[in-house]
Amino acid sequence: MSLILLDRDGVINHDSADFIKSPAEWEPIDGSLEAIARLNQSGYRVVVVSNQSGIARGLLDIETLNRIHSKMRRMLAQLGGKIEAVMFCPHGPEDNCHCRKPEPGMLKDLAHRLRVSLDNVPAVGDSLRDLQAAQAVGARPILVKTGKGKKTFKQGIPEGIPVYKNLAAVADALLEAKQ
């Protein structure tokens, strides 16, 4: 079994400058759920690792976040896919916590809980902080151009990080390399 880490907003679902605050606002990016299902069917364990500062900002509560994730899981299950775990940081940028990306705490906690090494594990994100958190734990950062990805790419990313159009293109590349 292989492991892959995915940021949520901007990678799996459409992002919003106003935050995703309800299940109704959570809409998958075309092909993203199918990509996760294909990864599952090829032996990948999928884990979501996501900053969710909307909680600290009072825009949503944990119960609402759980309902959003239930919708994501339900839609994915209809396609034969599943997400093994959803890890999130509920803190705001000014909270100086160790779990908010780009800090590696959330990823280190995940590795500890699953009793795995994150060395060279693909970690897909759309922002520089996603890439930095992945690098800090030895994972293999991958940028997608969905969400904030185009802007992140234009602003500059560390050398050697692969860039793909979307999660479906990442899945294609990973599955092709696995053959």
Secondary structure as GFF3:
##gff-version 3
##sequence-region A 1 179
A	DSSP	beta_strand	2	6	.	.	.	ID=ss1
A	DSSP	three_ten_helix	23	25	.	.	.	ID=ss2
A	DSSP	alpha_helix	32	41	.	.	.	ID=ss3
A	DSSP	beta_strand	44	51	.	.	.	ID=ss4
A	DSSP	alpha_helix	62	77	.	.	.	ID=ss5
A	DSSP	beta_strand	85	89	.	.	.	ID=ss6
A	DSSP	three_ten_helix	93	95	.	.	.	ID=ss7
A	DSSP	alpha_helix	105	114	.	.	.	ID=ss8
A	DSSP	beta_strand	122	125	.	.	.	ID=ss9
A	DSSP	alpha_helix	128	136	.	.	.	ID=ss10
A	DSSP	beta_strand	140	144	.	.	.	ID=ss11
A	DSSP	alpha_helix	149	155	.	.	.	ID=ss12
A	DSSP	beta_strand	163	164	.	.	.	ID=ss13
A	DSSP	alpha_helix	167	178	.	.	.	ID=ss14
###
